[in-house]
């Protein structure tokens, strides 16, 4: 190894350390400002999975209303969702919007967990992440964000969830560029942080809170907790 190679190696390692510290400092700043977020709302694993489908392209208030209807009718169960008519499901999840599409997606994800795993969530939690992620992405209506939400929040797998808020905050603070795709952003977070389910859970929730309060389409940078502080990038 030449002197130049050694020098380059130190530069890479130093920059990597700075990057890791940066992700940790952002987390600490957001946690200090907002406090713990207690995500994901859901009393059971199946409720979390159903919520991950219903929350697509809508806000959580609408999802809560749909979940309330399902719960009242005893249908917060993947197995039971396969026993009722599509019309019945549509009528109950109407508040979440796009109810015809979401009904089909709920039935598809229910079929996956029932037919492939018999809803044995203890067994699912022991299964390899790569296998589960590949299988989930093959289910109708499940994209990377929904798949990772199910893996992290329902099955307690150390997978970082990337959403619009994550992209917006990361691009504005130079963590990655507009050209990065979903998986590359996910891997940037996962390689910069310890593979800890609770940390990924809390971090994602804090980013969502930041996005809703400050890092909006038209940002409130001056008021942002990341602005004018020791964490500011």
C-alpha positions as CSV (number, residue, x, y, z in Angstrom):
1,X,0.0,0.0,0.0
2,X,1.4,3.3,-1.1
3,X,1.5,6.5,1.0
4,X,-1.3,7.9,-1.3
5,X,-3.5,4.8,-0.6
6,X,-3.0,5.2,3.1
7,X,-3.9,8.9,2.9
8,X,-7.0,8.2,0.9
9,X,-8.0,5.5,3.3
10,X,-7.8,7.9,6.3
11,X,-9.9,10.5,4.3
12,X,-12.6,7.9,3.6
13,X,-12.7,6.7,7.2
14,X,-12.7,10.3,8.5
15,X,-15.6,11.4,6.2
16,X,-17.5,8.2,7.1
17,X,-17.1,9.0,10.8
18,X,-18.3,12.6,10.2
19,X,-21.3,11.2,8.3
20,X,-22.2,8.8,11.1
21,X,-21.9,11.5,13.7
22,X,-24.1,13.8,11.7
23,X,-26.9,11.3,11.6
24,X,-26.6,10.8,15.3
25,X,-26.5,14.5,16.0
26,X,-29.6,15.1,14.0
27,X,-31.4,12.4,15.9
28,X,-30.3,13.9,19.2
29,X,-31.5,17.3,18.2
30,X,-34.9,16.2,17.1
31,X,-35.3,14.0,20.1
32,X,-34.3,16.8,22.5
33,X,-36.8,19.1,20.8
34,X,-39.8,16.9,20.2
35,X,-39.3,14.1,22.7
36,X,-40.4,10.5,22.2
37,X,-43.1,10.0,19.5
38,X,-44.5,6.5,20.6
39,X,-44.9,5.2,17.0
40,X,-46.5,3.2,15.4
41,X,-50.1,3.5,16.6
42,X,-51.6,0.0,16.8
43,X,-52.7,-2.4,19.5
44,X,-51.9,-5.6,17.5
45,X,-49.5,-6.6,14.8
46,X,-52.4,-7.1,12.4
47,X,-53.8,-3.6,13.1
48,X,-50.3,-2.2,12.2
49,X,-50.2,-4.2,9.0
50,X,-53.7,-3.0,8.0
51,X,-52.9,0.5,9.0
52,X,-49.8,0.4,6.8
53,X,-52.0,-0.2,3.8
54,X,-54.8,2.3,4.7
55,X,-52.3,5.1,5.3
56,X,-51.2,5.1,1.7
57,X,-51.9,8.5,0.2
58,X,-53.9,9.9,3.1
59,X,-53.4,11.2,6.6
60,X,-53.6,9.2,9.9
61,X,-56.8,10.9,11.1
62,X,-58.6,9.3,8.1
63,X,-56.9,6.0,8.8
64,X,-58.0,6.0,12.4
65,X,-61.6,6.4,11.4
66,X,-61.4,3.5,9.0
67,X,-59.7,1.3,11.6
68,X,-62.4,2.3,14.1
69,X,-65.0,1.0,11.7
70,X,-63.1,-2.3,11.1
71,X,-62.6,-2.8,14.8
72,X,-66.3,-2.2,15.6
73,X,-67.2,-4.9,13.0
74,X,-64.6,-7.4,14.4
75,X,-62.5,-7.2,11.2
76,X,-59.1,-6.1,12.4
77,X,-57.9,-9.5,11.5
78,X,-56.2,-10.6,8.3
79,X,-58.0,-14.0,8.3
80,X,-61.4,-12.4,8.8
81,X,-60.9,-9.8,6.0
82,X,-60.8,-12.8,3.6
83,X,-64.2,-14.0,4.8
84,X,-66.3,-10.9,4.1
85,X,-67.3,-9.4,0.8
86,X,-65.2,-6.7,-1.0
87,X,-68.2,-4.4,-0.8
88,X,-68.3,-4.7,3.0
89,X,-64.6,-3.9,3.3
90,X,-65.0,-0.9,1.0
91,X,-67.9,0.5,3.0
92,X,-65.8,0.3,6.2
93,X,-62.6,1.8,4.9
94,X,-64.2,4.5,2.9
95,X,-62.8,7.3,5.2
96,X,-59.2,6.4,4.2
97,X,-59.9,7.2,0.5
98,X,-59.2,5.2,-2.6
99,X,-61.2,2.5,-0.9
100,X,-61.6,0.2,-3.9
101,X,-57.9,0.1,-4.5
102,X,-57.1,-0.3,-0.8
103,X,-59.7,-3.1,-0.4
104,X,-57.8,-5.1,-3.1
105,X,-54.5,-4.4,-1.4
106,X,-55.9,-5.4,2.0
107,X,-57.1,-8.7,0.6
108,X,-53.8,-9.3,-1.2
109,X,-51.7,-8.7,1.9
110,X,-54.1,-10.8,4.0
111,X,-53.8,-13.6,1.5
112,X,-50.0,-13.4,1.7
113,X,-49.8,-13.6,5.5
114,X,-52.6,-16.2,5.8
115,X,-51.6,-18.6,2.9
116,X,-47.8,-18.3,3.3
117,X,-47.4,-17.9,7.1
118,X,-50.8,-18.7,8.6
119,X,-50.4,-15.4,10.4
120,X,-47.7,-17.0,12.7
121,X,-46.0,-13.8,13.7
122,X,-43.6,-15.4,16.0
123,X,-42.3,-17.4,13.1
124,X,-42.3,-14.3,10.9
125,X,-40.2,-12.4,13.3
126,X,-37.6,-15.1,13.1
127,X,-37.5,-15.1,9.3
128,X,-34.7,-13.4,7.4
129,X,-35.3,-9.7,6.5
130,X,-34.3,-10.1,2.8
131,X,-36.7,-13.0,2.3
132,X,-39.6,-11.1,3.9
133,X,-38.9,-7.9,2.0
134,X,-38.7,-9.7,-1.3
135,X,-42.0,-11.5,-0.7
136,X,-43.8,-8.4,0.5
137,X,-42.7,-6.4,-2.5
138,X,-44.2,-9.1,-4.7
139,X,-47.7,-8.6,-3.1
140,X,-50.1,-6.4,-5.0
141,X,-50.1,-2.8,-3.9
142,X,-47.1,-3.0,-1.6
143,X,-44.1,-0.8,-2.5
144,X,-40.9,-0.3,-0.6
145,X,-42.2,2.2,2.0
146,X,-45.2,0.0,2.9
147,X,-43.1,-3.1,3.0
148,X,-40.5,-1.5,5.2
149,X,-43.2,0.0,7.5
150,X,-44.6,-3.6,8.0
151,X,-41.1,-5.0,8.6
152,X,-40.1,-2.3,11.1
153,X,-43.3,-1.5,13.0
154,X,-45.2,-4.9,12.8
155,X,-42.4,-7.5,12.6
156,X,-39.7,-5.5,14.5
157,X,-37.0,-5.8,11.8
158,X,-34.2,-3.3,11.7
159,X,-35.2,-1.6,8.4
160,X,-35.2,2.2,8.0
161,X,-38.4,3.5,6.5
162,X,-38.0,6.2,3.8
163,X,-40.9,8.5,3.0
164,X,-41.5,12.0,1.6
165,X,-40.4,13.7,4.8
166,X,-37.2,11.7,4.9
167,X,-36.3,12.6,1.3
168,X,-37.1,16.3,1.9
169,X,-35.1,16.6,5.1
170,X,-32.2,14.6,3.8
171,X,-31.8,16.5,0.5
172,X,-32.1,19.9,2.2
173,X,-29.4,18.9,4.7
174,X,-27.0,17.2,2.3
175,X,-27.4,13.7,3.6
176,X,-28.0,12.5,0.0
177,X,-29.0,14.0,-3.3
178,X,-32.2,14.1,-5.4
179,X,-30.8,11.4,-7.6
180,X,-30.7,8.8,-4.8
181,X,-33.4,6.2,-5.1
182,X,-35.4,4.6,-2.2
183,X,-33.1,1.8,-1.5
184,X,-29.9,3.8,-1.6
185,X,-31.4,6.3,0.9
186,X,-32.5,3.4,3.1
187,X,-29.0,2.0,3.0
188,X,-27.4,5.3,3.8
189,X,-29.4,5.5,7.0
190,X,-28.9,1.9,7.9
191,X,-25.1,2.1,7.3
192,X,-24.8,5.3,9.3
193,X,-26.8,4.1,12.3
194,X,-26.8,1.1,14.6
195,X,-29.2,-1.6,13.4
196,X,-31.6,-1.0,16.3
197,X,-35.4,-1.3,15.8
198,X,-36.2,1.2,18.5
199,X,-33.8,3.8,17.1
200,X,-35.1,3.4,13.5
201,X,-38.7,3.6,14.8
202,X,-38.1,6.8,16.8
203,X,-35.9,8.4,14.1
204,X,-38.4,8.0,11.4
205,X,-41.2,9.3,13.7
206,X,-39.1,12.3,14.5
207,X,-38.4,13.1,10.9
208,X,-42.2,12.9,10.2
209,X,-42.8,15.3,13.0
210,X,-40.1,17.6,11.7
211,X,-41.6,17.4,8.2
212,X,-45.1,18.3,9.4
213,X,-44.1,21.1,11.6
214,X,-41.1,22.7,9.9
215,X,-39.6,21.0,6.8
216,X,-42.7,21.5,4.7
217,X,-42.9,22.0,0.9
218,X,-42.4,25.7,1.8
219,X,-39.9,25.2,4.7
220,X,-39.8,27.2,7.9
221,X,-36.1,27.0,8.2
222,X,-35.6,29.9,10.6
223,X,-37.8,28.2,13.2
224,X,-36.5,24.7,12.5
225,X,-34.8,22.9,15.5
226,X,-31.9,22.0,13.2
227,X,-31.3,25.7,12.4
228,X,-28.9,27.9,14.3
229,X,-27.8,25.1,16.7
230,X,-24.8,23.0,17.2
231,X,-26.5,20.4,15.0
232,X,-27.1,22.8,12.1
233,X,-25.6,21.5,8.8
